[in-house]
Amino acid sequence: MKAVCWQGTHKVEVETVPDPKIINPRDAIVKITSTAICGSDLHLYNGFNPTMKPGDILGHEFMGEIVELGSGVKTGNPRNNGEPLAIGDRVVVPFTIACGSCFFCNRTLWSLCDNSNPNAWMAEKMLGHSPSGLFGYSHLTGGYAGGQAEYARVPFADTGLFKIPDGLTDEQVLFLTDIFPTGYMGAENCDIQPGDTVAIWGCGPVGQFAIRSAFLLGAERVIAIDLVPERLQMAKDGGAEVLNIAEVEVGEALKEMTGGRGPDSVMDAVGMEAHGFGLEGFYDKVSQAVRMETDRPNVLRQAIVACRKGGTVSVPGVYTGFVDKMPMGAFMNKGLTMKTGQTHIHRYLQPLTELIQKGAIDPSFLITHKLPIDQAPHAYEIFKHKQDNCIKVVLKP
């Protein structure tokens, strides 16, 4: 089959590799019909993860059709109305791999599964702790082949695979695999109350879904912060007020927009690769160079300082190691609450599908580019450099 393979920093290639096979009775093989490039794929593309190996298959946002089932995939998934999976079913695949029976899965904390990352010991040493296994996201999270390919093996298929209701297109449901639930959980973690103002740093794909999810959850105002004009325009089209971080001092602007109090909740939808300006940005670059920190927490610092007293800081943006110069005095003395974590995708599949069916949201608004999988190297380049107004790329095997 064809697959998008990592070959080094800033280098991916479409290669012919062996087809996946059933290796565990609970596996399924999915023929992929749509797959996407995620912002967190750029962490791998940019060389931030030291456990990537040449030839690793990328991608964790994918869906398709079941073409083979292991002998142990017999039970009905409660998220599929108790119906057993069958060959020919159209399914989406959560990027988090969950066994369905451990302590954490039984509490719907799917991204904390104890049994799906065989390399958890490695992740604990390098990341501070291990999440569940993840598709296409390095050997720190299990070394599972990803979904930017023609076929994929899906472990724990009876827990993970979610059947797509009739009448919904790939473009409407593909982002259930990651960024729609991630944006939604980020907004849910804001503990939004009627009339609240939410400030969101980052208008990339996750930020766009967070904006719309905040309104769905009852926010009165959403203030979206970025520096890319087309992303700011998409946020504005979604109902947000916008701030260009390159043109204003964000903290002062947020005070002015909220009567001096600050937003009720704030969200860092950027994470470890946030770019700072001026002295702070220079400090982070130097700190990384001398290994004082691994991530750049510029946005997280701003969000903590901007949030009103008693508010909530939601962090769906990915962090992988250590950060420096955190404003813990502001965090403590304001009495803030922080909520974060890899998304519990399985928890949101059914309710978000129902929102799509009802017409409350059409996730396909995000797609700016659809390309054949053969053009994946070009797709990574335009996505990374935000060329041709690129916000989200869908690849078609």
C-alpha positions in Angstrom: 0.0 0.0 0.0 0.9 3.7 -0.2 1.7 5.4 3.1 3.1 8.8 4.2 6.4 8.0 6.0 8.6 10.2 8.2 12.1 10.3 6.9 13.6 13.0 9.1 13.0 16.6 10.2 11.0 18.5 7.5 11.0 15.4 5.3 8.1 13.0 4.5 7.8 10.7 1.5 5.0 8.6 0.1 6.3 5.1 0.0 5.0 1.6 -0.9 5.0 -0.5 2.4 3.5 -3.8 3.4 -0.2 -4.0 4.0 -1.2 -4.2 7.7 -2.3 -7.6 9.1 -4.4 -8.8 12.0 -2.0 -9.6 14.8 -4.4 -9.7 17.8 -7.9 -11.1 17.9 -9.3 -7.7 18.8 -7.8 -6.0 15.7 -9.5 -4.7 12.6 -8.2 -3.6 9.3 -9.7 -0.4 7.9 -9.5 0.7 4.2 -8.9 4.5 4.6 -11.2 6.8 2.6 -10.1 10.1 4.2 -7.2 11.2 6.4 -5.9 14.6 7.5 -2.8 16.4 8.6 -3.0 17.6 12.2 -1.2 20.5 13.8 0.4 18.1 16.2 1.8 16.1 13.2 3.9 19.2 12.7 5.6 18.5 16.1 6.9 15.3 14.4 7.6 17.0 11.1 9.6 19.7 12.9 11.7 17.1 14.7 10.5 17.7 18.3 10.1 14.0 19.1 13.4 12.1 19.4 11.8 8.7 19.1 10.7 9.0 15.5 12.3 6.4 13.1 12.7 6.7 9.3 9.9 4.9 7.7 7.3 5.5 10.5 3.8 6.0 9.1 2.3 9.3 10.1 -1.3 10.4 10.8 -3.9 10.0 13.5 -7.0 11.6 11.9 -8.5 9.0 9.6 -11.6 7.0 8.8 -12.8 4.5 6.3 -14.4 1.1 5.8 -13.8 -2.1 7.7 -12.4 -4.8 5.5 -11.2 -7.4 8.0 -12.1 -8.2 11.6 -10.2 -10.3 14.2 -11.9 -13.3 15.7 -12.2 -11.5 19.1 -14.2 -8.5 17.8 -17.6 -9.8 18.7 -19.1 -7.6 21.3 -21.3 -4.6 20.5 -19.8 -1.2 21.1 -22.3 0.8 23.3 -21.4 3.8 21.2 -22.8 1.9 18.2 -26.2 1.3 19.8 -24.9 -2.2 20.9 -24.6 -3.3 17.3 -21.6 -5.5 16.5 -19.1 -4.3 14.0 -19.2 -5.8 10.5 -17.1 -5.9 7.4 -18.3 -3.0 5.2 -19.2 -0.6 8.0 -18.1 3.0 7.6 -16.2 4.0 10.7 -14.2 6.8 12.3 -11.1 5.9 14.3 -10.3 7.9 17.5 -6.7 8.9 17.7 -6.4 7.7 21.2 -6.2 3.9 21.5 -8.2 2.5 24.5 -8.6 -1.0 25.8 -12.1 -0.4 27.1 -11.7 -2.3 30.4 -8.9 -0.8 32.6 -9.5 1.5 35.6 -9.4 4.7 33.5 -11.4 3.4 30.5 -14.2 2.4 32.9 -14.3 6.0 34.1 -14.4 7.3 30.5 -10.9 8.7 30.8 -10.0 7.0 27.5 -6.8 8.9 26.7 -5.4 7.6 30.0 -5.8 3.9 29.2 -3.3 1.8 31.1 -3.1 -1.0 28.5 -2.6 0.5 25.1 0.9 2.0 25.2 3.6 -0.7 25.3 6.2 2.0 25.6 4.7 3.7 28.6 8.0 3.5 30.5 9.7 5.5 27.7 7.0 8.2 27.7 7.2 8.5 31.5 10.9 9.3 31.3 10.6 11.7 28.4 7.2 13.3 28.8 6.8 13.1 32.5 4.0 10.6 32.2 2.4 8.4 29.5 -0.9 9.0 27.8 -2.7 6.1 26.0 -1.3 4.7 22.8 -1.7 7.0 19.9 -1.8 6.3 16.2 1.2 7.5 14.1 2.7 9.5 16.9 6.1 8.1 17.5 7.4 5.2 19.6 6.8 7.2 22.8 3.1 6.5 22.4 3.4 2.9 21.2 4.9 3.0 17.8 1.6 2.3 16.1 1.5 2.9 12.3 -0.6 5.9 11.5 -3.5 6.5 9.1 -2.0 8.6 6.4 -2.1 5.5 4.2 -4.4 3.3 2.2 -5.0 0.8 5.1 -4.5 0.8 8.9 -4.6 -1.8 11.6 -6.8 -0.7 14.5 -6.2 -2.4 17.9 -9.1 -2.8 20.4 -11.4 -2.3 17.5 -14.5 -3.3 19.5 -13.9 -0.4 21.8 -12.5 2.2 19.3 -14.3 2.0 16.0 -17.4 4.2 15.7 -20.0 3.5 13.0 -21.1 6.4 10.9 -24.8 6.9 10.5 -26.2 6.9 7.0 -26.4 10.2 5.2 -23.2 11.8 6.6 -20.2 12.4 4.3 -16.6 11.8 5.2 -16.0 15.5 5.3 -18.7 16.0 8.0 -17.4 13.3 10.3 -13.6 12.9 9.7 -12.7 15.5 12.4 -14.5 13.4 15.0 -11.2 11.5 15.1 -9.5 14.3 16.9 -9.8 18.0 16.4 -13.6 18.4 16.8 -13.7 16.6 20.2 -10.4 18.2 21.2 -11.9 21.7 20.6 -15.1 20.7 22.3 -13.4 19.2 25.4 -11.2 22.4 25.5 -14.4 24.5 25.7 -16.1 22.1 28.1 -13.1 22.4 30.4 -13.7 26.1 30.5 -16.7 25.5 32.7 -18.7 28.0 30.6 -21.7 29.7 32.3 -24.4 31.6 30.5 -23.1 35.1 29.6 -19.4 34.1 29.9 -16.6 35.6 27.8 -14.0 33.1 26.7 -10.6 34.1 25.2 -8.9 31.5 22.9 -5.3 31.7 21.9 -4.8 30.0 18.5 -7.2 29.9 15.6 -5.8 26.8 14.0 -8.1 23.8 13.5 -8.5 23.0 17.2 -9.1 26.7 18.0 -11.7 27.0 15.3 -13.7 24.1 16.8 -13.2 25.5 20.3 -14.7 28.8 19.2 -17.8 27.1 17.8 -18.0 24.7 20.7 -17.8 27.6 23.3 -20.9 29.1 21.6 -22.7 25.7 21.6 -22.0 25.5 25.3 -23.5 28.9 26.1 -20.7 31.5 25.9 -21.9 35.0 25.1 -18.6 36.2 23.7 -15.6 34.5 22.3 -12.4 36.5 21.7 -10.0 34.7 19.3 -6.3 35.5 19.2 -3.9 34.7 16.4 -1.7 36.5 13.9 -2.6 34.7 10.6 -5.2 36.8 8.7 -7.1 33.9 7.1 -7.4 32.1 10.5 -8.7 35.3 12.1 -11.2 35.7 9.4 -12.5 32.1 9.8 -12.8 32.8 13.5 -14.7 36.0 12.8 -17.0 34.0 10.4 -17.7 31.7 13.4 -18.9 34.5 15.5 -15.7 35.4 17.4 -14.3 38.9 18.1 -10.6 38.8 17.0 -7.3 40.1 18.1 -4.2 40.1 16.0 -1.3 39.3 18.4 1.2 41.1 16.2 -0.8 44.4 16.3 -2.0 44.8 19.9 -0.8 44.1 23.4 -3.2 41.2 24.1 -3.4 41.5 27.9 -4.3 45.2 27.7 -6.7 44.6 24.9 -8.5 41.9 26.8 -8.8 44.1 29.9 -10.3 46.9 27.8 -12.8 44.4 26.2 -13.9 43.1 29.5 -14.2 46.2 31.6 -10.9 45.6 33.3 -11.9 42.2 34.8 -10.5 39.8 32.3 -12.1 36.9 30.4 -14.1 34.4 32.5 -12.1 31.6 31.0 -9.1 31.3 28.8 -7.8 28.6 26.4 -4.3 27.8 25.1 -5.0 26.0 21.8 -1.4 26.5 20.7 0.8 24.5 23.0 4.5 23.8 22.9 5.5 25.6 19.7 4.0 29.0 20.5 6.1 31.8 19.2 6.8 34.7 21.5 7.6 38.3 20.7 10.3 40.5 22.0 12.3 39.7 25.2 10.0 36.8 26.2 10.3 35.1 22.8 14.1 35.5 22.9 14.2 34.1 26.4 12.4 30.9 25.3 14.7 30.4 22.4 17.8 30.7 24.6 16.2 28.4 27.3 15.6 25.7 24.7 19.1 26.1 23.3 20.7 25.5 26.7 18.1 22.8 27.7 16.5 24.8 30.5 13.1 24.0 28.9 11.7 21.8 26.2 8.5 23.7 25.2 7.7 27.4 24.6 4.9 28.4 27.0 4.5 31.9 25.8 0.7 31.6 25.2 0.2 29.8 28.5 1.8 32.6 30.4 -0.3 35.2 28.7 -3.5 33.2 29.3 -2.8 32.9 33.0 -2.1 36.6 33.4 -5.2 37.6 31.4 -7.8 35.4 33.1 -10.1 37.0 35.6 -9.9 36.0 39.3 -11.6 32.7 40.0 -11.5 31.8 36.3 -10.5 28.7 34.4 -7.5 28.0 32.2 -8.1 25.3 29.6 -5.1 23.8 27.8 -5.9 21.5 24.8 -2.6 22.6 23.2 0.1 19.9 23.4 3.0 20.1 25.8 5.6 17.4 26.0 8.2 18.3 28.7 9.3 21.2 30.9 8.6 24.9 30.8 10.2 27.9 32.6 9.2 31.2 34.1 5.5 30.3 34.8 3.5 33.0 36.6 2.5 30.8 39.5 2.0 33.8 41.7 -0.8 35.1 39.5 -2.2 31.5 39.1 -2.4 30.9 42.8 -3.4 34.4 44.0 -6.1 34.6 41.4 -7.5 31.3 42.5 -7.5 29.9 39.0 -8.4 26.3 37.9 -6.5 24.6 35.1 -7.8 21.7 33.1 -5.9 19.9 30.4 -5.1 16.5 28.9 -5.2 14.4 25.8 -8.8 14.3 24.6 -11.1 11.5 25.7 -12.3 11.1 22.1 -14.6 8.1 22.7 -16.6 10.1 25.2 -17.7 12.6 22.6 -18.3 10.5 19.5 -22.1 10.0 19.9 -23.1 13.4 21.2 -21.1 15.3 18.6 -22.4 13.1 15.8 -25.9 14.0 17.0 -25.0 17.7 16.8 -23.9 17.2 13.2 -27.0 15.3 12.3 -29.2 18.1 13.8 -27.3 20.7 11.7 -26.0 22.5 14.8 -22.5 22.4 13.2 -21.0 21.2 9.9 -17.3 20.4 10.6 -16.5 20.5 6.9 -16.3 24.4 7.1 -12.6 23.9 8.2 -11.4 22.2 5.0 -9.4 24.5 2.8 -7.5 21.9 0.7 -8.2 18.3 -0.5 -5.3 16.5 -2.1 -4.4 13.0 -3.2 -2.2 11.2 -0.8 0.6 11.3 -3.4 0.9 15.0 -2.8 1.4 14.6 1.0 4.9 16.2 1.0 3.5 19.3 -0.7 0.5 19.2 1.7 2.9 19.2 4.7 4.8 22.2 3.3 1.7 24.4 2.7 0.2 23.5 6.0 3.4 24.2 8.0 4.1 27.5 6.2 0.4 28.5 6.0 0.7 29.0 2.2 -2.2 29.4 -0.2 -4.5 30.3 2.8 -4.1 26.7 4.1 -5.9 25.9 7.3 -6.7 22.2 7.0 -5.7 19.6 4.5 -7.6 16.4 3.8 -5.7 13.6 2.0 -7.6 11.1 -0.2 -5.8 7.7 -0.6 
